[in-house]
Amino acid sequence: MRKEPLPWWRMHFEEDPAKRPHAHVKAQVDGIDRYLQLETRSRVLDLGCGAGRRTLELARRGHRVLGVDPDERALAHARAAAREERLNTHFVHADPRTITYRAEFDAVVCLDGAFGQLPSDRDDLRALEAARKGLKPGAKLLIDVVNREWVVRHFEPNLWERGEAGGDVILDQISFDFEKGRLDNRRVLVAADGKRTPQFVSVRVYALTELLALAEKAGLVSRGYWGGFDGAPYGMESPRLVALFERGRDRAPKVVDARLATAIRIKGRR
């Protein structure tokens, strides 16, 4: 019997790395090669690497890759796979907002909806700023997210699905918060003994204009955007949004007019 494909939202929220087909990972890395045109042995930061499937594929193609993710359980899968294949890659448990690398990477990638899972737009901005600082001058950042325009046009609210994971039954209720622009998943794990464990996952879904504006605030310059890793043009019917940015020039320090400060003191104002 032919197995039905997972709904798009289930793939977006899927936690089991074994359910990511290798063809999906290969297509992503083919797209990375297309958009970034990396030289062999480039230093690449995979921000939000998860279980490291694409991190390992990049290493197989001759790059020196560092995977960073806040999920230690996913990193355990990644480290085990890297050891088995003896690949030149490393994994670090860290919050993307607080990484401290300075001009060390030829490229940064943030794929599969890893961008947008932080609590607020301000947190996403901090992550972009940290990624920018980690890039060498002129190096590039590639982001892949679900396309908000497509989600709004095709979304079905209050959709429940049932699945199996380690013997547990999964109940998913997907909703879209139009005010906050977030795709929410209220998940309940039902164990064999009937115990119910609620979970909540929320992802900020950016419109193209919002993503470009946020990247500009972080000091990144847009170098193009597409509807997928195959180079298809971006549009309302593109399920994905792939955006390429470059590290911009460092901002000059703000110069304060000393005469203004003197005038304020003379007038007796604070």
N, C-alpha and C positions, 0 to 999 in steps of 0.2 A: 504494500500500500504506500502510495506517495505521501510523504510528510508535508503538511501544510506549512508554508513559511510563517514565521512569527510576525505579528503586526508591527508596523514601523515603530510605534511607541514602546513596544515590548523590547525591541532591539535597542532602543535608546536607553532604556532603564535596566537592561539585562545585567545581572551581576555575575553570572557564571561564565568565566572566560572560555570554557570549553565549547560554548554555543556560538562563539564567533567563528564563522567559517574562514579558512585560510585564504580563500579567494578574496574575501572582504579586506583582509589585512594586506594582501599583495597589491590589490588595486589602490589602497591608500598609499603605500610606499612607492608604487609606480607614479602616483600623482605628486608625491614629495620630490621624486627625481625630476619630474617635468617642471614643476614650479620653482624649485630651489636650485637645480642644476649644481649639485654639490660635487666637489672634487673628492677623490678617494681619500680616506682617512680624515674626513672633516669631523670636527667636534660638534655633536648635536645634542641638544637638551630636549628630551621628550617630557613635556610638562603635563602632569596628569596621565602618566603612562599606564595606570591600572595594572593588569596582569602582565604587561610587557610584550604583548604579541608583536606590535609594530616596532618596538624598541629592538627586539631580537632580529627582526627582519632587516632593519637598518644596519645592524651589526654584521649580519650575514653578507651584506653588500659592501663591506669594507670600511664602515664608518666607526668612529669612537663615540659611543652613545652613553649618555647618562639619563636614566629614568627617575623621575621624581613624582611621588604620589603620597597623599595623606593616609591611604588605606594600607595598613601593614599586612593585612590578610592577602590582598592582591599582590603585594610585593613579594610575599613568600612564594607564590606561584612563579613569579618572574625570575627570582633568584635560582630556584630549583631548575628551571628550564635553561637558564644561562649556564649553570654549572654542567648540566648534562651535555650541552653542545660546545662547551669551552669557548664561549664567545667573549669578545672584548667589549663588555658592557657592564655597567654598575648601576645599582639601584639605591636610592636614598629616600628614607621616610621623612617628608617635610611638607609644610604648608606652603602652597605656591605664593602666598603673599609675603613670606618671610625669607625666601631664598636670598643669599647674599653674594652670588657670583658677580664678578666684574669683568666685562669684556673678555670672556673666556670661550664663547661659542660662535661657530660659523653659522649656526641656525638654531632656532627654537621652533618646535612643533607642539601644537595643543589641539588634539583631534578627538573625534568620536564624542563630541559634546562634553569634553572635560571642562571647557570654558563655560562659565555661567552657573556652576553648581555652588558657588559661594553665596553667603546670605544676602548680599546687597550689591548694587552697582558700584558703590565705593570700594567694596572688597575686590571686585573684578578689576577696577582701575589699579588698585595696589598690586595685583598679580601681573597686570600688563607692565606697570612701571618696573617691577622686579625683573621681569623677563627682558625688558629693554636694556636694563643695566648689565644683564648677563651676556648680551650680544656684543660682538666685536663691531667697531665702526663700519657701517655699510652692510652688516649682516642682516638676515631677514627672519621674520616670524611668520609661520603659517598656521592659521586657525581654521578649524572645520566645525561648524555648528549646524543644527537643524534650522531650516529657513522659516522664519516667522510668517512670511506671507503665505507659504504653502500650508503651514499649520492652521492658520486662521481660515483658509479656504476649505480645508478638508477635515477639520477636527470634528469628532463625535464625542460630546460630553457624556459623563456618567456611564462610561463603558466598562463593564466588569468582565474579567477573563479568569480562567481557572487553569492552573498548571501544577506540575510536580517539581519539587526541588529537594533532594535528599529525604524523600518520604513525606515532606510537608506539602500541604495544599496552599497555593498562593492565590489570593484574591486581590485584584488590582482595580482601583477606581481612578481614572484619569480625568483631570479637569484643567481648564485654562483660566488663569486669573488675568483678565484683560486690564485691570487697573495696574497691576505690578508687572505684567508681561511675563508671567512665569507659568511653566508647565508643571503641574503638581501631580504626584502619584501617591495616593493614600493606600498603602499596601497592608494586608493582614496575612500573617503566616499562621496557618491552622495545623497544629501538630496532630499526630495520630491519636493522642489522648484527649483531643478537643481543646487544648490550651491555645488561646489566640494571642498573637504578639503583633501589635500595630507598629507600622513603620511609616515614615513620611519622607519623601524625596521631592525636592523642588529644583527646577532648572530655569534660569533666566533665558528667555528666547529673545534675542536681539533682532530688531529690524536692521537692514543694511546701514541706514543712515545713523542709527544709534551706535552700531559697532564702529563705524568710521569716526564718529565724534568722540567716542571713548578712547579709541586708539590715538587720536590726535592729542587728547589731553595727556596721554602717557608719553608723548614725544615720539610717536611712531608715524611714519609716512606711508600712505596707501600706495601699493604697487599693482593692484588689480584684484578682481574677484570673479569667481566662476560658480557654476551650478553643481559642480562635482569634481571628482579627481580625474575624470576623463577629459577635462578641458571644455566641457559644454558651457555655453553662455549662461549667466545667471538670469533668472526670471521668476515670475510668480508661481510657475509650475515646477520649479526646481526644489526637490525635497531637501537638499543641502545647500549651504552657503560656505564656500571655501574662499578665504580672504588672505591676501599676502601683504605684509607690511615690512618696512625697512627701518632700522634704527636711524632716527634723525639726528641732526647736530645737537650737541649739548646746548641748553639754553644759557644765554649770558646772564650773569647775576644782575638782579634788579638794582638800579642805581637810584638812590634817594637824593633828591635835591636838598642840600644842606640849608639853603636859604629858606625853604618851606618850614623846616623844623624851627629855625630861628624866629620866623614870623609868628608861628604858633605860640612860642614861648613869650614873645613880646606881648601878644594879645591876652596872655594869661589863660589860655585854654590847655586842657590836658591833651 
